[in-house]
Amino acid sequence: MSKPIYVLSGPNLNLLGQREPEIYGKETLDDVRRACELRAQALGRSIVFRQSNHEGDLIDWVQEAREAASALVINPAGYGHTSVALLDALKTLSIPIVECHLSNPAARETFRRHTYVSLAATGVVSGFGLASYELAVEAAAGKSR
């Protein structure tokens, strides 16, 4: 069996369904996890699903993924716009990286239109709500065969 796909989510995503549902939707992070597990299972794959509000945790998990994962899906949330350290960690990976966003950052405030993560990403999926994660898992699975 192949290595799992790591699915990492950044700050405030633990509040999905409560925080700005008009932007991020009414689904919870647990709903996102279940949807990702089902999509991965349908593709004959597995996932490791994690969320943290702490930049260092995300960096540690990215570094862990270097050996343990077949691909990485990451919704960096606010850290995408600010974290050079996260970019540096992502640049150490030789596996596919899919950046994922529930909303479309390009259609929002100016400061959200640039993410450092995009500089290391194989591809980006954004603007489809919970389906962004499912599509990102599918893309990651397809790139890591």
Secondary structure, DSSP 8 states (H G I E B T S, - for coil): ----EEEEE-TTGGGTTTS-HHHH-S--HHHHHHHHHHHHHHTT--EEEEE-S-HHHHHHHHHHHHHH-SEEEEE-GGGGGT-HHHHHHHTT--S-EEEEESS-GGGS-GGGG--SGGGT-SEEEESSTHHHHHHHHHHHHHHT-
